[in-house]
Amino acid sequence: MVGGLAYVADNNSGLRVIDVSNPAVPVALGAFNTTGNANSVDVVGGLAYVAASSRGLRVIDVSNLPVSSQPSGVTPCS
């Protein structure tokens, strides 16, 4: 959690970002395919560092949600 946002390493579903500032009404802000199972995540300074199983470390710019730039090899998913 950073502020009111939950950054979830969701295994096969990659990284999910959820606004939980109102716990009664969580809002999905973004989902990012990490091309490997997302095992853990840490967010520092607008970047999410995702451990993606055999695919290694993925770095995702989450500073401008719900729109975010995607580094090479990381694409948005629905």
KOLVONU-552088 format. One record per residue: residue number from 1; residue in one letter; x, y, z of N, C-alpha, C, O in turn. Coordinates in steps of 0.2 Angstrom, whole numbers. Layout:
# KOLVONU-552088
badren:zaro:n_xx:n_yy:n_zz:ca_xx:ca_yy:ca_zz:c_xx:c_yy:c_zz:o_xx:o_yy:o_zz
NUM:A:X:Y:Z:X:Y:Z:X:Y:Z:X:Y:Z
...
END
This chain:
# KOLVONU-552088
badren:zaro:n_xx:n_yy:n_zz:ca_xx:ca_yy:ca_zz:c_xx:c_yy:c_zz:o_xx:o_yy:o_zz
1:M:4:-6:0:0:0:0:4:6:0:9:7:4
2:V:2:11:-4:6:17:-4:0:22:-5:-4:22:-9
3:G:-1:26:1:-7:31:1:-13:27:1:-13:22:5
4:G:-18:28:-3:-24:24:-4:-24:19:-9:-29:17:-11
5:L:-18:18:-12:-17:13:-17:-14:6:-15:-9:6:-12
6:A:-17:1:-17:-15:-6:-16:-11:-8:-22:-15:-8:-28
7:Y:-5:-10:-22:-2:-13:-28:-1:-21:-26:2:-23:-21
8:V:-4:-24:-31:-5:-32:-29:-1:-36:-35:-3:-35:-41
9:A:3:-40:-32:7:-45:-37:2:-51:-37:1:-54:-32
10:D:-1:-51:-43:-7:-56:-43:-5:-62:-48:-9:-64:-52
11:N:1:-65:-46:3:-71:-50:2:-71:-57:5:-66:-60
12:N:-2:-75:-60:-3:-75:-67:-6:-69:-70:-5:-68:-76
13:S:-9:-65:-66:-13:-59:-69:-8:-53:-68:-10:-47:-70
14:G:-2:-53:-66:3:-48:-66:2:-43:-61:0:-45:-55
15:L:3:-37:-62:2:-32:-57:-5:-28:-57:-7:-27:-63
16:R:-8:-28:-52:-14:-24:-52:-14:-18:-47:-11:-19:-41
17:V:-17:-13:-49:-17:-7:-44:-24:-5:-43:-28:-4:-47
18:I:-26:-5:-36:-32:-4:-34:-33:2:-29:-29:3:-24
19:D:-37:7:-31:-38:13:-26:-43:10:-20:-49:8:-22
20:V:-40:10:-14:-44:7:-9:-45:13:-4:-46:12:2
21:S:-44:19:-6:-45:25:-1:-52:25:2:-53:27:8
22:N:-57:22:-2:-64:21:1:-64:13:1:-66:10:-4
23:P:-63:10:7:-63:2:7:-70:-1:5:-70:-7:3
24:A:-75:3:6:-82:0:4:-83:0:-4:-87:-4:-6
25:V:-79:4:-7:-79:4:-15:-72:5:-18:-70:10:-20
26:P:-69:-1:-18:-62:-1:-21:-63:0:-29:-68:-3:-32
27:V:-58:3:-32:-58:5:-39:-52:2:-42:-46:4:-40
28:A:-53:-2:-47:-47:-4:-51:-44:1:-55:-48:4:-59
29:L:-38:3:-55:-35:8:-59:-31:6:-64:-30:9:-70
30:G:-28:0:-64:-24:-3:-69:-22:-10:-68:-21:-12:-62
31:A:-20:-13:-73:-17:-20:-73:-12:-20:-78:-13:-18:-84
32:F:-6:-24:-76:0:-24:-81:2:-31:-81:3:-34:-76
33:N:3:-33:-87:5:-40:-89:13:-40:-88:16:-36:-91
34:T:15:-44:-83:22:-44:-82:26:-50:-86:32:-51:-85
35:T:22:-54:-90:25:-59:-94:28:-65:-90:31:-69:-93
36:G:28:-64:-83:30:-70:-79:25:-69:-73:22:-64:-71
37:N:25:-74:-69:21:-74:-63:23:-68:-58:29:-68:-56
38:A:19:-64:-56:21:-58:-52:20:-61:-45:15:-63:-42
39:N:26:-61:-42:27:-64:-35:27:-59:-29:24:-60:-24
40:S:30:-53:-31:30:-48:-25:31:-41:-29:33:-41:-35
41:V:29:-36:-25:30:-29:-28:32:-24:-23:30:-25:-17
42:D:36:-19:-25:38:-14:-20:37:-7:-24:40:-7:-30
43:V:35:-2:-22:34:4:-25:38:9:-22:38:11:-16
44:V:42:13:-26:47:18:-24:47:24:-29:48:22:-35
45:G:45:29:-27:45:35:-31:41:35:-38:44:37:-43
46:G:36:32:-38:32:31:-44:33:25:-49:31:25:-54
47:L:38:21:-46:40:15:-50:38:9:-46:39:9:-40
48:A:35:4:-49:33:-2:-46:39:-7:-48:39:-8:-54
49:Y:42:-10:-44:47:-15:-45:44:-22:-44:42:-24:-38
50:V:43:-26:-49:39:-32:-48:43:-38:-50:47:-39:-55
51:A:44:-43:-45:47:-49:-46:43:-54:-50:37:-56:-48
52:A:45:-55:-56:41:-59:-61:44:-66:-62:45:-67:-68
53:S:44:-70:-57:46:-77:-58:52:-77:-62:57:-74:-61
54:S:52:-82:-67:58:-83:-71:60:-77:-76:65:-77:-79
55:R:55:-73:-77:56:-67:-81:60:-61:-77:62:-56:-81
56:G:62:-62:-71:66:-57:-68:62:-51:-65:56:-52:-64
57:L:65:-46:-64:63:-40:-62:59:-36:-67:63:-34:-72
58:R:53:-33:-66:50:-29:-71:49:-22:-67:47:-22:-61
59:V:50:-17:-71:49:-10:-68:44:-7:-72:44:-6:-78
60:I:39:-4:-68:33:-1:-71:32:6:-69:32:6:-62
61:D:31:10:-73:30:17:-71:22:18:-69:18:17:-73
62:V:21:19:-63:14:19:-60:13:26:-57:8:27:-53
63:S:17:31:-60:16:38:-57:10:42:-60:8:47:-57
64:N:7:39:-65:2:43:-69:-4:39:-70:-7:38:-76
65:L:-7:35:-65:-12:31:-66:-19:35:-67:-19:40:-64
66:P:-24:32:-70:-24:26:-73:-20:25:-80:-19:19:-82
67:V:-17:30:-83:-13:30:-89:-6:29:-86:-4:33:-82
68:S:-2:25:-89:5:24:-87:9:22:-93:7:18:-97
69:S:15:24:-93:20:22:-98:22:15:-97:23:13:-91
70:Q:23:11:-102:26:4:-101:33:3:-104:34:5:-109
71:P:37:1:-99:44:-1:-102:44:-7:-107:39:-10:-107
72:S:49:-8:-110:49:-13:-115:48:-20:-112:50:-21:-106
73:G:44:-23:-115:42:-30:-113:36:-30:-108:34:-36:-106
74:V:33:-25:-106:28:-24:-101:22:-21:-105:23:-15:-107
75:T:17:-24:-105:11:-21:-109:5:-21:-105:4:-26:-100
76:P:0:-17:-106:-6:-16:-102:-10:-23:-103:-10:-25:-109
77:C:-14:-25:-98:-19:-30:-100:-25:-28:-97:-26:-23:-93
78:S:-31:-31:-99:-37:-30:-97:-40:-34:-91:-45:-33:-89
END
